[in-house]
Amino acid sequence: MIRASKITVTSDNKPIVKNCSFELSPGRITAFIGKSGAGKTTLLKCIAQLISYSGTITDNEKLISEYNSAQRCKRIGFVFQEFNLFNNLSVIQNCIDPLLVQAIPQQDARIIALEKLALVDMLEYCDRSVAQLSGGQKQRVALARALCLNPEVLLLDEPTSSLDPENSTLLARYLVRLQSEGLTIAYSSQDMEFVRSTLDRIYFVDKGNIVEFFDRLQKNQSKIAMIMQYVEKMPE
């Protein structure tokens, strides 16, 4: 269980997110939705310790801020909106390199990378240069790379921002399947069709504040209606 309490982030003495508290429940998909600039990505980056913040974030009651880099990488995977792949390297090398950094032997790293690429239907592209891939294919490689260290928590920043509807649907299927295998997932998004396809838990972020929360397991019809009103007002 990841718990964040009273998270505040400032830039140029102006708050980006203010006093936000939330949880990532084990084995669930949590979506942070809101307009551009609302603070969704900032909250994900706080979890991954990519930016400074005040407040506390714990992972099974341990402060994530006390993890070293290797511990964070093994616990939390992050898929960036821009993918952050090395275009001059092959697909498989992009997946192998993070494993080598963790001192995993080359042959073992290759086996793991091939396994994760197969999981996202990219095995046939393993020797192709990343520069030759489409946006949807790059997204899948970035996902495979994040999974290579077998994280227990996967974070994705605006995962469908450069995808067409077909690839967005495909990504949703991958995430739902990973969730069924016990992975804890959180993502930020303005893509309401994608949010509907993975509907599980939702935090609505507005102007740096978490203003509403929905959990489908609570079966609260009024809450469902309320959050869907927010959803319908969001740009497609």
CYANA upper distance limits for C-alpha pairs under 8 A (distance plus 0.5 A):
  1 MET  CA     23 GLU  CA      7.62
  1 MET  CA     24 LEU  CA      6.52
  1 MET  CA     25 SER  CA      5.88
  1 MET  CA     26 PRO  CA      6.12
  1 MET  CA     58 THR  CA      8.49
  1 MET  CA     59 ASP  CA      6.33
  1 MET  CA     60 ASN  CA      5.67
  1 MET  CA     61 GLU  CA      8.43
  2 ILE  CA     23 GLU  CA      6.06
  2 ILE  CA     24 LEU  CA      5.60
  2 ILE  CA     25 SER  CA      7.37
  2 ILE  CA     57 ILE  CA      7.46
  2 ILE  CA     58 THR  CA      6.06
  2 ILE  CA     59 ASP  CA      5.03
  2 ILE  CA     60 ASN  CA      6.78
  2 ILE  CA     61 GLU  CA      8.40
  3 ARG  CA     21 SER  CA      8.06
  3 ARG  CA     22 PHE  CA      6.54
  3 ARG  CA     23 GLU  CA      5.02
  3 ARG  CA     24 LEU  CA      7.12
  3 ARG  CA     57 ILE  CA      6.07
  3 ARG  CA     58 THR  CA      5.80
  3 ARG  CA     59 ASP  CA      7.18
  3 ARG  CA     61 GLU  CA      8.48
  4 ALA  CA     20 CYS  CA      8.03
  4 ALA  CA     21 SER  CA      5.60
  4 ALA  CA     22 PHE  CA      5.74
  4 ALA  CA     23 GLU  CA      6.67
  4 ALA  CA     55 GLY  CA      8.06
  4 ALA  CA     56 THR  CA      6.24
  4 ALA  CA     57 ILE  CA      4.76
  4 ALA  CA     58 THR  CA      7.00
  5 SER  CA     19 ASN  CA      8.03
  5 SER  CA     20 CYS  CA      7.00
  5 SER  CA     21 SER  CA      4.87
  5 SER  CA     22 PHE  CA      7.27
  5 SER  CA     55 GLY  CA      6.27
  5 SER  CA     56 THR  CA      5.81
  5 SER  CA     57 ILE  CA      6.87
  6 LYS  CA     18 LYS  CA      7.95
  6 LYS  CA     19 ASN  CA      4.55
  6 LYS  CA     20 CYS  CA      5.32
  6 LYS  CA     21 SER  CA      5.66
  6 LYS  CA     54 SER  CA      8.00
  6 LYS  CA     55 GLY  CA      5.49
  6 LYS  CA     56 THR  CA      7.46
  7 ILE  CA     17 VAL  CA      7.64
  7 ILE  CA     18 LYS  CA      6.93
  7 ILE  CA     19 ASN  CA      5.40
  7 ILE  CA     20 CYS  CA      5.30
  7 ILE  CA     21 SER  CA      6.86
  7 ILE  CA     53 TYR  CA      6.96
  7 ILE  CA     54 SER  CA      6.12
  7 ILE  CA     55 GLY  CA      5.10
  7 ILE  CA     56 THR  CA      7.20
  8 THR  CA     15 PRO  CA      7.49
  8 THR  CA     16 ILE  CA      7.90
  8 THR  CA     17 VAL  CA      5.70
  8 THR  CA     18 LYS  CA      5.06
  8 THR  CA     19 ASN  CA      5.64
  8 THR  CA     20 CYS  CA      7.18
  8 THR  CA     53 TYR  CA      6.17
  8 THR  CA     54 SER  CA      5.75
  8 THR  CA     55 GLY  CA      7.04
  9 VAL  CA     15 PRO  CA      6.22
  9 VAL  CA     16 ILE  CA      5.95
  9 VAL  CA     17 VAL  CA      5.79
  9 VAL  CA     18 LYS  CA      7.26
  9 VAL  CA     42 THR  CA      8.41
  9 VAL  CA     52 SER  CA      7.49
  9 VAL  CA     53 TYR  CA      5.36
  9 VAL  CA     54 SER  CA      7.11
 10 THR  CA     14 LYS  CA      5.65
 10 THR  CA     15 PRO  CA      4.62
 10 THR  CA     16 ILE  CA      5.87
 10 THR  CA     17 VAL  CA      7.70
 10 THR  CA     53 TYR  CA      8.10
 11 SER  CA     15 PRO  CA      6.83
 11 SER  CA     16 ILE  CA      7.23
 15 PRO  CA    208 GLY  CA      7.94
 16 ILE  CA     38 ALA  CA      8.34
 16 ILE  CA     39 GLY  CA      6.64
 16 ILE  CA     42 THR  CA      8.22
 16 ILE  CA    207 LYS  CA      8.17
 16 ILE  CA    208 GLY  CA      5.94
 17 VAL  CA     38 ALA  CA      8.46
 17 VAL  CA     39 GLY  CA      6.24
 17 VAL  CA     42 THR  CA      7.95
 17 VAL  CA     43 LEU  CA      8.19
 17 VAL  CA    207 LYS  CA      7.92
 17 VAL  CA    208 GLY  CA      4.32
 17 VAL  CA    209 ASN  CA      6.55
 18 LYS  CA    208 GLY  CA      6.08
 18 LYS  CA    209 ASN  CA      6.25
 19 ASN  CA     55 GLY  CA      8.37
 19 ASN  CA    209 ASN  CA      7.80
 20 CYS  CA    208 GLY  CA      8.49
 20 CYS  CA    209 ASN  CA      6.71
 20 CYS  CA    210 ILE  CA      6.61
 21 SER  CA    210 ILE  CA      8.24
 24 LEU  CA     28 ARG  CA      7.86
 24 LEU  CA     29 ILE  CA      8.49
 24 LEU  CA     30 THR  CA      7.01
 24 LEU  CA    184 THR  CA      7.77
 24 LEU  CA    185 ILE  CA      8.26
 24 LEU  CA    186 ALA  CA      7.70
 25 SER  CA     29 ILE  CA      8.47
 25 SER  CA     30 THR  CA      8.39
 25 SER  CA    184 THR  CA      7.44
 26 PRO  CA    182 GLY  CA      7.90
 26 PRO  CA    183 LEU  CA      7.75
 26 PRO  CA    184 THR  CA      5.64
 27 GLY  CA    179 GLN  CA      6.16
 27 GLY  CA    180 SER  CA      7.87
 27 GLY  CA    181 GLU  CA      8.36
 27 GLY  CA    182 GLY  CA      5.12
 27 GLY  CA    183 LEU  CA      5.56
 27 GLY  CA    184 THR  CA      4.87
 27 GLY  CA    185 ILE  CA      7.78
 28 ARG  CA    179 GLN  CA      6.82
 28 ARG  CA    182 GLY  CA      8.42
 28 ARG  CA    183 LEU  CA      7.88
 28 ARG  CA    184 THR  CA      5.81
 28 ARG  CA    185 ILE  CA      6.73
 28 ARG  CA    200 ASP  CA      7.42
 28 ARG  CA    201 ARG  CA      7.89
 29 ILE  CA    179 GLN  CA      7.43
 29 ILE  CA    184 THR  CA      6.84
 29 ILE  CA    185 ILE  CA      5.21
 29 ILE  CA    186 ALA  CA      6.10
 29 ILE  CA    187 TYR  CA      8.45
 29 ILE  CA    198 THR  CA      7.72
 29 ILE  CA    199 LEU  CA      8.22
 29 ILE  CA    200 ASP  CA      6.22
 29 ILE  CA    201 ARG  CA      6.65
 30 THR  CA    185 ILE  CA      6.70
 30 THR  CA    186 ALA  CA      5.04
 30 THR  CA    187 TYR  CA      7.02
 30 THR  CA    200 ASP  CA      7.01
 30 THR  CA    201 ARG  CA      5.14
 30 THR  CA    202 ILE  CA      6.12
 30 THR  CA    203 TYR  CA      7.99
 31 ALA  CA    186 ALA  CA      6.16
 31 ALA  CA    187 TYR  CA      5.58
 31 ALA  CA    188 SER  CA      6.26
 31 ALA  CA    189 SER  CA      7.59
 31 ALA  CA    195 VAL  CA      7.58
 31 ALA  CA    200 ASP  CA      8.39
 31 ALA  CA    201 ARG  CA      6.66
 31 ALA  CA    202 ILE  CA      5.24
 31 ALA  CA    203 TYR  CA      6.72
 32 PHE  CA     40 LYS  CA      6.22
 32 PHE  CA    186 ALA  CA      8.02
 32 PHE  CA    187 TYR  CA      6.62
 32 PHE  CA    188 SER  CA      5.13
 32 PHE  CA    189 SER  CA      6.96
 32 PHE  CA    202 ILE  CA      6.41
 32 PHE  CA    203 TYR  CA      5.36
 32 PHE  CA    204 PHE  CA      6.46
 32 PHE  CA    205 VAL  CA      7.15
 33 ILE  CA     40 LYS  CA      7.20
 33 ILE  CA    188 SER  CA      6.36
 33 ILE  CA    189 SER  CA      5.79
 33 ILE  CA    190 GLN  CA      6.42
 33 ILE  CA    202 ILE  CA      7.57
 33 ILE  CA    203 TYR  CA      6.76
 33 ILE  CA    204 PHE  CA      5.52
 33 ILE  CA    205 VAL  CA      6.46
 34 GLY  CA     38 ALA  CA      6.35
 34 GLY  CA     40 LYS  CA      7.44
 34 GLY  CA    189 SER  CA      7.69
 34 GLY  CA    190 GLN  CA      6.66
 34 GLY  CA    204 PHE  CA      6.29
 34 GLY  CA    205 VAL  CA      5.54
 34 GLY  CA    206 ASP  CA      6.47
 34 GLY  CA    234 MET  CA      7.79
 35 LYS  CA    190 GLN  CA      6.92
 35 LYS  CA    205 VAL  CA      8.39
 35 LYS  CA    206 ASP  CA      7.67
 35 LYS  CA    234 MET  CA      7.56
 35 LYS  CA    235 PRO  CA      8.47
 36 SER  CA    190 GLN  CA      8.10
 37 GLY  CA    207 LYS  CA      7.91
 38 ALA  CA    205 VAL  CA      6.40
 38 ALA  CA    206 ASP  CA      5.56
 38 ALA  CA    207 LYS  CA      5.21
 38 ALA  CA    208 GLY  CA      5.83
 38 ALA  CA    209 ASN  CA      8.32
 39 GLY  CA     43 LEU  CA      6.93
 39 GLY  CA    205 VAL  CA      7.18
 39 GLY  CA    206 ASP  CA      7.95
 39 GLY  CA    207 LYS  CA      7.42
 39 GLY  CA    208 GLY  CA      5.55
 39 GLY  CA    209 ASN  CA      8.25
 40 LYS  CA     44 LEU  CA      7.22
 40 LYS  CA    188 SER  CA      6.11
 40 LYS  CA    189 SER  CA      8.34
 40 LYS  CA    205 VAL  CA      6.96
 41 THR  CA     45 LYS  CA      6.71
 41 THR  CA    157 ASP  CA      6.61
 41 THR  CA    158 GLU  CA      8.36
 41 THR  CA    188 SER  CA      6.61
 42 THR  CA     46 CYS  CA      6.73
 42 THR  CA     51 ILE  CA      8.40
 43 LEU  CA     47 ILE  CA      7.03
 44 LEU  CA     48 ALA  CA      6.96
 44 LEU  CA    155 LEU  CA      7.32
 44 LEU  CA    156 LEU  CA      8.48
 44 LEU  CA    157 ASP  CA      7.90
 44 LEU  CA    186 ALA  CA      8.40
 44 LEU  CA    187 TYR  CA      7.98
 44 LEU  CA    188 SER  CA      8.11
 45 LYS  CA     49 GLN  CA      6.48
 45 LYS  CA     50 LEU  CA      5.55
 45 LYS  CA     51 ILE  CA      6.56
 46 CYS  CA     50 LEU  CA      6.51
 46 CYS  CA     51 ILE  CA      6.20
 46 CYS  CA     52 SER  CA      7.45
 46 CYS  CA     53 TYR  CA      7.30
 47 ILE  CA     57 ILE  CA      7.34
 47 ILE  CA     64 ILE  CA      8.23
 48 ALA  CA     72 ARG  CA      7.90
 48 ALA  CA     76 ILE  CA      7.27
 48 ALA  CA     78 PHE  CA      7.85
 49 GLN  CA     64 ILE  CA      8.11
 49 GLN  CA     65 SER  CA      7.29
 56 THR  CA     63 LEU  CA      7.67
 57 ILE  CA     63 LEU  CA      6.46
 57 ILE  CA     64 ILE  CA      6.59
 57 ILE  CA     65 SER  CA      7.98
 58 THR  CA     62 LYS  CA      5.46
 58 THR  CA     63 LEU  CA      4.86
 58 THR  CA     64 ILE  CA      5.97
 59 ASP  CA     63 LEU  CA      6.76
 59 ASP  CA     64 ILE  CA      6.55
 62 LYS  CA     66 GLU  CA      8.41
 63 LEU  CA     67 TYR  CA      7.84
 64 ILE  CA     72 ARG  CA      8.04
 67 TYR  CA     71 GLN  CA      6.10
 67 TYR  CA     72 ARG  CA      6.43
 68 ASN  CA     72 ARG  CA      6.81
 69 SER  CA     73 CYS  CA      6.70
 70 ALA  CA     74 LYS  CA      6.76
 70 ALA  CA    102 GLN  CA      7.68
 71 GLN  CA     75 ARG  CA      6.66
 72 ARG  CA     76 ILE  CA      6.11
 73 CYS  CA     77 GLY  CA      6.77
 73 CYS  CA    149 LEU  CA      7.76
 73 CYS  CA    151 PRO  CA      7.82
 74 LYS  CA    149 LEU  CA      6.09
 74 LYS  CA    150 ASN  CA      7.17
 74 LYS  CA    151 PRO  CA      5.74
 74 LYS  CA    152 GLU  CA      8.38
 75 ARG  CA    150 ASN  CA      8.27
 75 ARG  CA    151 PRO  CA      5.15
 75 ARG  CA    152 GLU  CA      6.00
 75 ARG  CA    153 VAL  CA      6.80
 76 ILE  CA    151 PRO  CA      5.65
 76 ILE  CA    152 GLU  CA      6.83
 76 ILE  CA    153 VAL  CA      5.33
 76 ILE  CA    154 LEU  CA      6.34
 76 ILE  CA    155 LEU  CA      7.86
 77 GLY  CA    146 ALA  CA      5.52
 77 GLY  CA    147 LEU  CA      7.21
 77 GLY  CA    149 LEU  CA      8.32
 77 GLY  CA    151 PRO  CA      6.09
 77 GLY  CA    152 GLU  CA      8.38
 77 GLY  CA    153 VAL  CA      6.69
 77 GLY  CA    154 LEU  CA      5.20
 77 GLY  CA    155 LEU  CA      6.53
 78 PHE  CA    146 ALA  CA      6.59
 78 PHE  CA    154 LEU  CA      6.47
 78 PHE  CA    155 LEU  CA      5.25
 78 PHE  CA    156 LEU  CA      6.35
 78 PHE  CA    157 ASP  CA      8.38
 79 VAL  CA     83 PHE  CA      6.75
 79 VAL  CA    142 ALA  CA      6.61
 79 VAL  CA    143 LEU  CA      6.73
 79 VAL  CA    146 ALA  CA      6.92
 79 VAL  CA    154 LEU  CA      8.30
 79 VAL  CA    155 LEU  CA      6.68
 79 VAL  CA    156 LEU  CA      5.17
 79 VAL  CA    157 ASP  CA      6.80
 79 VAL  CA    159 PRO  CA      8.13
 80 PHE  CA     84 ASN  CA      6.96
 80 PHE  CA    142 ALA  CA      8.43
 80 PHE  CA    156 LEU  CA      6.76
 80 PHE  CA    157 ASP  CA      5.87
 80 PHE  CA    158 GLU  CA      8.35
 80 PHE  CA    159 PRO  CA      8.18
 81 GLN  CA    156 LEU  CA      7.87
 81 GLN  CA    157 ASP  CA      5.57
 81 GLN  CA    158 GLU  CA      6.02
 81 GLN  CA    159 PRO  CA      6.45
 81 GLN  CA    161 SER  CA      7.74
 83 PHE  CA    138 LYS  CA      7.47
 83 PHE  CA    139 GLN  CA      6.93
 83 PHE  CA    142 ALA  CA      6.18
 84 ASN  CA    142 ALA  CA      8.24
 85 LEU  CA     94 ASN  CA      7.16
 85 LEU  CA    130 VAL  CA      7.95
 85 LEU  CA    138 LYS  CA      8.34
 85 LEU  CA    142 ALA  CA      7.37
 86 PHE  CA     94 ASN  CA      6.99
 86 PHE  CA    130 VAL  CA      7.54
 87 ASN  CA    129 SER  CA      7.16
 87 ASN  CA    130 VAL  CA      5.32
 87 ASN  CA    131 ALA  CA      5.28
 88 ASN  CA    129 SER  CA      7.05
 88 ASN  CA    130 VAL  CA      7.37
 88 ASN  CA    131 ALA  CA      7.28
 89 LEU  CA     93 GLN  CA      6.57
 89 LEU  CA     94 ASN  CA      6.87
 89 LEU  CA    129 SER  CA      6.21
 89 LEU  CA    130 VAL  CA      6.90
 90 SER  CA     94 ASN  CA      6.81
 90 SER  CA    126 CYS  CA      7.31
 90 SER  CA    127 ASP  CA      5.89
 90 SER  CA    128 ARG  CA      5.74
 90 SER  CA    129 SER  CA      4.68
 90 SER  CA    130 VAL  CA      6.16
 91 VAL  CA     95 CYS  CA      7.25
 91 VAL  CA    125 TYR  CA      7.31
 91 VAL  CA    126 CYS  CA      5.41
 91 VAL  CA    127 ASP  CA      6.43
 91 VAL  CA    128 ARG  CA      6.40
 91 VAL  CA    129 SER  CA      6.53
 91 VAL  CA    130 VAL  CA      6.11
 91 VAL  CA    141 VAL  CA      7.25
 92 ILE  CA     96 ILE  CA      6.56
 92 ILE  CA    110 ARG  CA      8.07
 92 ILE  CA    113 ALA  CA      6.91
 92 ILE  CA    114 LEU  CA      7.71
 92 ILE  CA    117 LEU  CA      8.45
 92 ILE  CA    126 CYS  CA      5.40
 92 ILE  CA    127 ASP  CA      6.76
 93 GLN  CA     97 ASP  CA      6.43
 94 ASN  CA     98 PRO  CA      8.09
 94 ASN  CA    145 ARG  CA      7.45
 95 CYS  CA     99 LEU  CA      7.91
 95 CYS  CA    113 ALA  CA      6.04
 95 CYS  CA    141 VAL  CA      8.16
 95 CYS  CA    144 ALA  CA      7.52
 95 CYS  CA    145 ARG  CA      5.08
 95 CYS  CA    148 CYS  CA      7.36
 96 ILE  CA    100 LEU  CA      6.90
 96 ILE  CA    106 GLN  CA      8.21
 96 ILE  CA    109 ALA  CA      6.03
 96 ILE  CA    110 ARG  CA      6.54
 96 ILE  CA    113 ALA  CA      6.42
 96 ILE  CA    145 ARG  CA      8.37
 97 ASP  CA    101 VAL  CA      6.87
 98 PRO  CA    102 GLN  CA      7.12
 98 PRO  CA    145 ARG  CA      8.28
 98 PRO  CA    149 LEU  CA      8.47
 99 LEU  CA    103 ALA  CA      7.15
 99 LEU  CA    104 ILE  CA      6.04
 99 LEU  CA    109 ALA  CA      6.32
 99 LEU  CA    148 CYS  CA      7.72
 99 LEU  CA    149 LEU  CA      7.34
100 LEU  CA    104 ILE  CA      5.63
100 LEU  CA    105 PRO  CA      7.11
100 LEU  CA    106 GLN  CA      7.17
100 LEU  CA    109 ALA  CA      7.39
104 ILE  CA    108 ASP  CA      7.11
104 ILE  CA    109 ALA  CA      6.51
105 PRO  CA    109 ALA  CA      6.49
106 GLN  CA    110 ARG  CA      6.67
107 GLN  CA    111 ILE  CA      6.92
108 ASP  CA    112 ILE  CA      6.80
109 ALA  CA    113 ALA  CA      6.57
110 ARG  CA    114 LEU  CA      6.60
111 ILE  CA    115 GLU  CA      6.72
112 ILE  CA    116 LYS  CA      6.84
112 ILE  CA    148 CYS  CA      6.85
113 ALA  CA    117 LEU  CA      6.62
113 ALA  CA    144 ALA  CA      8.00
113 ALA  CA    145 ARG  CA      7.91
113 ALA  CA    148 CYS  CA      6.64
114 LEU  CA    118 ALA  CA      6.58
114 LEU  CA    123 LEU  CA      6.99
114 LEU  CA    126 CYS  CA      8.15
115 GLU  CA    119 LEU  CA      6.88
116 LYS  CA    120 VAL  CA      7.28
116 LYS  CA    144 ALA  CA      5.60
116 LYS  CA    145 ARG  CA      8.00
116 LYS  CA    147 LEU  CA      7.17
116 LYS  CA    148 CYS  CA      6.81
117 LEU  CA    121 ASP  CA      6.70
117 LEU  CA    122 MET  CA      5.47
117 LEU  CA    123 LEU  CA      5.60
117 LEU  CA    126 CYS  CA      7.99
117 LEU  CA    140 ARG  CA      8.47
117 LEU  CA    141 VAL  CA      7.43
117 LEU  CA    144 ALA  CA      6.01
118 ALA  CA    122 MET  CA      6.18
118 ALA  CA    123 LEU  CA      5.33
119 LEU  CA    144 ALA  CA      8.05
120 VAL  CA    140 ARG  CA      6.51
120 VAL  CA    141 VAL  CA      8.30
120 VAL  CA    143 LEU  CA      8.35
120 VAL  CA    144 ALA  CA      7.23
120 VAL  CA    174 TYR  CA      7.61
122 MET  CA    126 CYS  CA      7.15
122 MET  CA    137 GLN  CA      8.00
122 MET  CA    140 ARG  CA      7.72
122 MET  CA    141 VAL  CA      7.68
128 ARG  CA    132 GLN  CA      7.54
129 SER  CA    133 LEU  CA      7.83
130 VAL  CA    138 LYS  CA      7.48
133 LEU  CA    137 GLN  CA      6.21
133 LEU  CA    138 LYS  CA      6.57
134 SER  CA    138 LYS  CA      6.69
135 GLY  CA    139 GLN  CA      6.71
135 GLY  CA    162 SER  CA      6.71
135 GLY  CA    163 LEU  CA      6.81
136 GLY  CA    140 ARG  CA      6.95
136 GLY  CA    162 SER  CA      7.96
136 GLY  CA    163 LEU  CA      6.10
136 GLY  CA    164 ASP  CA      8.13
136 GLY  CA    167 ASN  CA      6.28
137 GLN  CA    141 VAL  CA      6.82
138 LYS  CA    142 ALA  CA      6.61
139 GLN  CA    143 LEU  CA      6.69
139 GLN  CA    159 PRO  CA      8.07
140 ARG  CA    144 ALA  CA      6.62
140 ARG  CA    171 LEU  CA      8.33
141 VAL  CA    145 ARG  CA      6.57
142 ALA  CA    146 ALA  CA      6.73
143 LEU  CA    147 LEU  CA      6.82
144 ALA  CA    148 CYS  CA      6.77
145 ARG  CA    149 LEU  CA      8.44
146 ALA  CA    150 ASN  CA      8.40
146 ALA  CA    151 PRO  CA      8.20
146 ALA  CA    154 LEU  CA      8.15
147 LEU  CA    151 PRO  CA      6.78
147 LEU  CA    154 LEU  CA      8.45
152 GLU  CA    183 LEU  CA      6.12
152 GLU  CA    184 THR  CA      6.68
153 VAL  CA    183 LEU  CA      6.69
153 VAL  CA    184 THR  CA      5.22
153 VAL  CA    185 ILE  CA      6.28
153 VAL  CA    186 ALA  CA      8.36
154 LEU  CA    183 LEU  CA      7.77
154 LEU  CA    184 THR  CA      6.71
154 LEU  CA    185 ILE  CA      5.29
154 LEU  CA    186 ALA  CA      6.87
155 LEU  CA    185 ILE  CA      6.45
155 LEU  CA    186 ALA  CA      5.46
155 LEU  CA    187 TYR  CA      6.02
156 LEU  CA    185 ILE  CA      8.48
156 LEU  CA    186 ALA  CA      6.95
156 LEU  CA    187 TYR  CA      5.05
156 LEU  CA    188 SER  CA      7.15
157 ASP  CA    187 TYR  CA      6.14
157 ASP  CA    188 SER  CA      5.72
157 ASP  CA    189 SER  CA      7.74
158 GLU  CA    187 TYR  CA      7.30
158 GLU  CA    188 SER  CA      5.62
158 GLU  CA    189 SER  CA      5.24
158 GLU  CA    190 GLN  CA      7.83
159 PRO  CA    187 TYR  CA      7.88
159 PRO  CA    188 SER  CA      8.06
159 PRO  CA    189 SER  CA      7.64
160 THR  CA    164 ASP  CA      8.25
160 THR  CA    168 SER  CA      6.24
160 THR  CA    189 SER  CA      8.14
160 THR  CA    191 ASP  CA      7.56
160 THR  CA    194 PHE  CA      8.27
161 SER  CA    191 ASP  CA      8.21
163 LEU  CA    167 ASN  CA      6.24
163 LEU  CA    168 SER  CA      6.34
164 ASP  CA    168 SER  CA      6.65
165 PRO  CA    169 THR  CA      6.64
166 GLU  CA    170 LEU  CA      6.82
167 ASN  CA    171 LEU  CA      6.58
168 SER  CA    172 ALA  CA      6.76
168 SER  CA    194 PHE  CA      7.18
169 THR  CA    173 ARG  CA      6.93
169 THR  CA    194 PHE  CA      7.62
169 THR  CA    197 SER  CA      8.28
170 LEU  CA    174 TYR  CA      6.95
171 LEU  CA    175 LEU  CA      6.79
172 ALA  CA    176 VAL  CA      6.67
172 ALA  CA    194 PHE  CA      7.27
172 ALA  CA    197 SER  CA      7.03
172 ALA  CA    198 THR  CA      6.80
173 ARG  CA    177 ARG  CA      6.62
174 TYR  CA    178 LEU  CA      6.64
175 LEU  CA    179 GLN  CA      6.55
175 LEU  CA    185 ILE  CA      8.22
175 LEU  CA    198 THR  CA      8.35
176 VAL  CA    180 SER  CA      6.73
176 VAL  CA    198 THR  CA      7.22
177 ARG  CA    181 GLU  CA      7.03
178 LEU  CA    182 GLY  CA      7.20
178 LEU  CA    183 LEU  CA      6.16
179 GLN  CA    183 LEU  CA      5.32
179 GLN  CA    184 THR  CA      6.92
179 GLN  CA    185 ILE  CA      7.57
189 SER  CA    195 VAL  CA      7.88
190 GLN  CA    234 MET  CA      7.56
190 GLN  CA    235 PRO  CA      7.44
190 GLN  CA    236 GLU  CA      7.58
191 ASP  CA    195 VAL  CA      6.82
191 ASP  CA    235 PRO  CA      8.11
191 ASP  CA    236 GLU  CA      6.23
192 MET  CA    196 ARG  CA      6.57
192 MET  CA    231 VAL  CA      7.03
192 MET  CA    232 GLU  CA      8.34
192 MET  CA    234 MET  CA      7.72
192 MET  CA    235 PRO  CA      8.14
192 MET  CA    236 GLU  CA      6.36
193 GLU  CA    197 SER  CA      6.83
193 GLU  CA    236 GLU  CA      7.79
194 PHE  CA    198 THR  CA      7.04
195 VAL  CA    199 LEU  CA      6.21
199 LEU  CA    216 ARG  CA      7.90
200 ASP  CA    215 ASP  CA      6.54
200 ASP  CA    216 ARG  CA      5.93
200 ASP  CA    217 LEU  CA      8.24
201 ARG  CA    213 PHE  CA      8.02
201 ARG  CA    214 PHE  CA      6.08
201 ARG  CA    215 ASP  CA      5.00
201 ARG  CA    216 ARG  CA      6.89
202 ILE  CA    213 PHE  CA      6.09
202 ILE  CA    214 PHE  CA      5.55
202 ILE  CA    215 ASP  CA      7.08
203 TYR  CA    210 ILE  CA      6.93
203 TYR  CA    211 VAL  CA      8.11
203 TYR  CA    212 GLU  CA      6.39
203 TYR  CA    213 PHE  CA      5.15
203 TYR  CA    214 PHE  CA      7.15
204 PHE  CA    210 ILE  CA      6.21
204 PHE  CA    211 VAL  CA      6.32
204 PHE  CA    212 GLU  CA      5.62
204 PHE  CA    213 PHE  CA      6.79
204 PHE  CA    227 ILE  CA      8.36
204 PHE  CA    230 TYR  CA      8.39
205 VAL  CA    209 ASN  CA      5.96
205 VAL  CA    210 ILE  CA      4.98
205 VAL  CA    211 VAL  CA      6.50
205 VAL  CA    212 GLU  CA      7.99
206 ASP  CA    210 ILE  CA      6.87
206 ASP  CA    211 VAL  CA      7.05
212 GLU  CA    227 ILE  CA      7.64
213 PHE  CA    227 ILE  CA      7.95
214 PHE  CA    223 LYS  CA      7.00
214 PHE  CA    224 ILE  CA      7.23
214 PHE  CA    227 ILE  CA      7.08
215 ASP  CA    219 LYS  CA      8.04
216 ARG  CA    220 ASN  CA      8.19
216 ARG  CA    224 ILE  CA      8.16
219 LYS  CA    224 ILE  CA      8.23
220 ASN  CA    224 ILE  CA      6.67
221 GLN  CA    225 ALA  CA      6.63
222 SER  CA    226 MET  CA      6.64
223 LYS  CA    227 ILE  CA      6.66
224 ILE  CA    228 MET  CA      6.55
225 ALA  CA    229 GLN  CA      6.72
226 MET  CA    230 TYR  CA      7.23
227 ILE  CA    231 VAL  CA      6.70
228 MET  CA    232 GLU  CA      6.46
229 GLN  CA    233 LYS  CA      6.88
230 TYR  CA    234 MET  CA      7.04
